[in-house]
Amino acid sequence: MPAAVSVVLDDDDLLREIILRLAFPTDLVRAAAVSRRWLRVASAPAFLRRYRALHPPRVLGLFAKHAGDSLFEPLPHPRGLAAAARRAAKGAMLGSLGGGEPLPVYDCRNGRVLMDLSDPFDRGDGTLAVVSPLLHASRSLAVLPPVPLAAHPPPVSAMGDDDTLLGRATDVCVLLPEDGGDGQSYTVVTLVRSKRVGWRVWWEFFAKVSVLRAGAWDDDVVRATAPIELPARCRGDTTWNRALLVQGKLYVLGMQSHAILVLDLASMAASFINLPDGVRHEEDGDLDLFRSNDAGVNLIHVNGFQARLWRRGGDDDGGDGMTAGNWVLVDDIGVRRVFDHLAKVGGEMDIGGPVGVIKVGDDRDFMFLCVDGDVLYMDIRRKMVKKIFEASPKRGGVLPVIHPLTMVWPPIFPVLE
């Protein structure tokens, strides 16, 4: 028997196929600790790409903010992930005041959470920290320098005196790096829209960007775009409410709009992408952006019980100064049909009321939906759907903001002597 085992486990190709079938990254790390050879096989980039395609990082829990309340809700997991889920739930409370509810979360990427640690009764500028619930306690909380005053929204008097300012709307995006970062980095983007009147009425836009890297603000501290007149198709009368950072570009969905704002954070150039034909962001819950594993930008559009997934191809000019984006329809999902299938697998599930999308994971690994006022977690690949909490009408009838806490990827492998 030892000779037979040796024949199998001494063959890298067979070893690779065996550990590829381990269900959880935690098991993969344990396998890598067996020997330097096993570590070499388990940590090879090509192998990790195959492993992730079969076993996407699990969602351990979620941070949610709704109707003024913040909460962390752990998700149920098999025994192999129970320890990681408990650590996530415990670490999620590191930023709480007096052991109470979690404080507001701005962003959550790859096991790191960007939190506001300031006392809600304090009128100061606030204190931000990166919490890493899955790391050792001594390395799990990093308090960050305050945001520079120059990055804050400008006062009305600073908007210029040449024209009369009729109104202004400001949105602030506070984002972790795309890979989660080093625990000492984040980006602040301030988007300002103003309605002016001179010899005509128009909407004007500009943005300011500040980047903290490794605990220090960039030398230029705050960079800004020149004022840009908003195209008619994206002058929506409500806020830009959903943002996604992909390959150094910020993509922002505007309510009541036919377009997506694209801000290049390196060059500070702004542009606009038309939505696919027939798609419009009319209310919260009908659109969301998500990444694909090849760093592409994708769009999901929910209309009634139908969910359509679009992938953005190359760029071309639509003739009105905006980019058409060459959207390609890659999937058309009947939400009711999916729920009926999942109900047969995982228990009773009924869907009768409106459906809204709250959050889509990278490469559509998971989705959070609001159905009949309930927030549901859907994992189509694993054929699982679970009710998380009731969002409306008891919580105000408005979709919550959700930040999923996923396992770290790639795994943190041991260092073997």
N, C-alpha and C positions, 0 to 999 in steps of 0.2 A: 504493500500500500504506500509507504513513503516514497518508493521509487516512482509509482504512478503519479502521486501528487507532484513530485519534483518535475516530471516530464511536462505536466500542465503548467505549473506556476513559474517554471523557468523559461517558458515561451512567452515573450513580450506580447505577441499578438493575442494569445489566449488569455493572458492576464488582463490585457486591455479590455477584452470582451466581457470578462467576468466583472471587473469593477465598474464597467459602464452600466451594469444592471443594479448597482446600489441605488436605493431610492432617494437618499437625502445627501446633500453636500456634507453634513456632519459625519456620515458614514464614510464618505470619500476622504475626508481629512484623517479619520482613524486608520483607513487603509494605507494612506501615505506615510503614516508613522511606523509602519512595519519595518521598512528598510529604505536605504537610499535608492535602490532600484525601483521599488514600488512608488516612492515619491517622484522619481523621474517620470514614470509612466503616467501617474495621476495628475501631475502638474503641467504636462506638455500642452501647449496652446491648441494644437489640433484636436487632442483628446477632450479638452475642456469645451471646445465648440460643439463636439458631438454630444457631450454629457448635458450641456445646457439645452440643446434642442430636445432631448428626451425628458429632462427634469428641470424645468424653469425654476428659479428661486421662489420658494413659498412665501406667501403673505402671512406673517406671524400675527399681525394685528393691524389696527388702523386708528389714526387720530382723526377725530371729527369735531367740527365746530358748527353749531346750529342754534339759532335763536338765542345767542349769547352764551351758550353752554359749551364747554370743552370736555371731551372724554377720550379715553383710550379703551378700545374694545378688542381683547384678544380673540383670535379665532381658534376653533378646536383643531387639534392636530393628532396624528398617530403618535404612539409612544416614542418613536425615534426622534421626534421633534419636540417632545414635551419640555425638555430642559431648556431648549432655545426659546420656546414660547414663554416659559416662566421668567427667564432672564429679560426678555423683551418687555413683559408687563411690569417687572420691577424697575427696569431702567427707564421706562416711560414716565415714571413718577419723580425722576431726579430733579426736574425743574419745577415741581409743584410747590406752592406756598403752604407751609405748615402741614404737609402731608395730605393736602386736599386734591382737587381735580387738577389734571395737567393744564399748564398754561398754554396760550395760543401757539400754534405751530405755523411757520411760514412755508416750510418745504421739508420734504423727506426723500432722501435718495440713498439707495444702496446701504441701508443700515444706519445712516446718520440722520439726525433730526435737528432742524434749525428752529429754536424756540425763543420766545420772548419771555425773559425772566423777570421783567420789571413788575413791581407792585401795581395792580390795576388802579389803585388809589393815588399813585404817584404821578404827577403831571410832568415829570422829566422826560428826557429823550428816549428812555428805555434801555434795557440791557439785553443783548442777544447772546445766546450760547448754542454750541453744537453738542448735542447729547448723542452718544453712541451706545445704545442699550446692550449691544451684543459683545462689547469689549469688556476687558477686565475693569472693575470698579475704579481703579486708580487712574485709568485713561478714558473714562466714559463721559466726562463733562469738561468742556473748555469754554470759559467765558471770554467773549470777544470784545475788541475795542468798539466804542460807540460809532454810529454812522456819522460821517462829517456833516456839519451844519449845511455846507454848500450842496449836499445831496438832497436836502429836504425840499419839498415843493416851494416855489418862490411865492412871495406875497403878491397880491393883486397889483400893487403899485410898481412891482418890478417887471410887469408884463409889457411895458412900453406905453408911451404917451401919444403916439401918432394917431391912434384910432381909439374909439370908444369900446371898452370891454363889456360885452353883454352878458357873458357867463363863462364859467370855467369848470372843468372836471379834471380831477387828478387821480391817477391810479399808480400804486407803488407795488412793484414785484420784488420780493426778496428771495433769492434763489441760491441753492447749493450748486457746486460744479456738477457737471453731467454724470461723473462717476462717483459722486458722493463727496469727493474731496479728501482733504487731510485732517479734517476737524478744526481747521484754522482759516477757512476760506469761504467766502460767499460774495454774491453780486447784488447790488441794489440798482434797480432801474425805475426811474420816475417818469411817467408818461403824463404829459400835460396837454389838454385840449382847451382852446379858448375860442369863444364866438365873438367876432368883432364886426363893427360896422364903420365904414368910411363912406366912400362913394357907392359901396355895395356891402352886402352881408356875406361873410365867409367864415369857415371853421379853419383854425390854424392849429398845428401840432408841433411839439418838440419833445425830446427825451433827454434825460441826464443819466449817466451811468457811473457808478463807483464800484471798484473791485478790491476786495480784501484778499490778499494772497499770503499764506503762511503767517497769518497774524499781523500783517502790516499792509496799510493802504498803498495802492500804486502811487508812484511819484506824482503823476498828474492829478491824483485824487478824484476829480470830477471831470468828465468829458460830456459834451452836449452836442446835439445835432443843431443845425440851423433851423429856424422856423419853416415848416412845410405846410402848404395849404392842403387840407384833406380832400381827396377826391369825393365826388358827390355820393358814390356808392358805399362809402364807409364813414359817414358823418352821424352814425347812430346817436339817438338821444339818450342812451344809457351807457354804462361803463364798459370798458374792455375787461372781461371777467375771467378769461382763461388764457394761460400763458404756458409755453413749452420752450425749453432751451435745447437746441439741437445743433451740434457742431459750431458753436460760437454764435449762433443766430437765435434771436428770440422771436417766436411766432405767437401772435396775440389775436384772439378772436374778439371781434367787436359786436356787441348786441345791436339788433336792428340793422345789420350790415350785410352786404354781399361780398365782403372781402376780409382778408387776413393781413394784419400789419406784420411786416418782417423788419427787424432791426438787427443789423450786423454790429455786434458789440466791439469788434476790432476796428472797423473803418467808420463806425457811427453813421453809416448810410441806411436810410429808411426806404422801404418800398412796400408795395401792396400786391397781394395775390388774390385774384378773383376766386370765389368759391365755385364748385362744380355747377353746371347748369341746373337750375331748378332748386338749388340749395340756398337757404337764407337762415341766418341766426336770429330767429324771432323771439325766442324765450329760453330761459335757462333750462338746460336739460335736453335740448334737441341736437347739440353739437359738442364734440370734444376732439382734441388732438392727442396723438400718441406716437411714440417712436417705434420703428422697427429695428431689428437687431443689426441691420446694415446701416443704421443711422439715418434712415429715410423718415419723412414726415407723412403721417397718415391722418385721415379724418373719418370720424364716425358720425352719421346723421340718423337720428331716430325720428320717425314720423309715424305716429300711431303705434302699430305693433310691428312695424318694419324697421330694421336697422341696416343701413347701407354703409359699407366700408370702402373708402376711396384712398388710393395711393397717389402721391404726387410724383409726376415724371419730370421731364425737362421744362425749361422756361421758354415762353415766347410772349411777345407783346400782343395784348388783346386789342390794340388799336385805340385805347383810351388812356394810354400812359400807365396801365396796370398790367401785371403779368397774369396770363391765363393759367399757368401752372400745369397744364396737361394732366389733369386729374384722370385717373383710370379706376373704374369700378372693379374691385377685386372680390367682393362678396356681398351677398344680399341675404340677410338673415330674417326669417320669420320668427319674431320673439315668442309668440304664443306657441309655435311648433317646438322651439327649443325647450320651453318650460314644460310642455307636455312630455317630451322625451326625458328630461331630467326628473320629472315627477315619478315616472315609471321606475327609474333607477334609485332615486334617493328619497322617496316618500311623497306625500300629498303636496301639491303646489298649484295654486289657482291664480290666474291672471285675468282680471276683468276691467281694470281701470287704466288710466294713462301711464305711459312708460317714459321715464327720463333717464338719461345717462349722466352719472355723476363723475366717474373716473374710469379710465381705461389704462391698463398696465402696458408696459413695453411689449411690443410684438403681440398684443392682444392676449397676453397670458391670462388675464382676469379682467372682469368688469364689475363695477359697482353701479347698480341701477336703483332707481326709485320706482316702485310699482305699487299702485293703490296706496300711496303714502308710506310704504315700508321700504327701508333701505336693505337691498339684497346684495350678497356677494355671489358672483357667478364664475365658476371655473369650468368652462366647457370641455377642456381637454380631459379633466379628471371626472367629468360628469357629476358635478356637485353644485348645489345652490343652497344658500343659507340666509335666513333672515337675520339681520344684525340689530336693527332697532326701528322703532316707528318714528318717522320724520315729520309727518303732518297728519291731521291738522293740529295735533296737540303741541307740536313744536313750531308752529307759525306758518306752515304751508309753504315754506321756501326750501329749496334743495340745500342740504348741508354741504360744507367744504370738507373733503376727505383727503387725507395723506396716508397711503398704505405704508406700513413698515415691513419691508421684505428682508430676506436673508442676504448677507453680503455675498457679492459675486465679483471676481472669482474668489473662491474660498481662501482663507488665510491658512497656508500650510505650515507645518512645524519645520523648524530648522534642526536637522539631524547632525550629530557629531560624527 
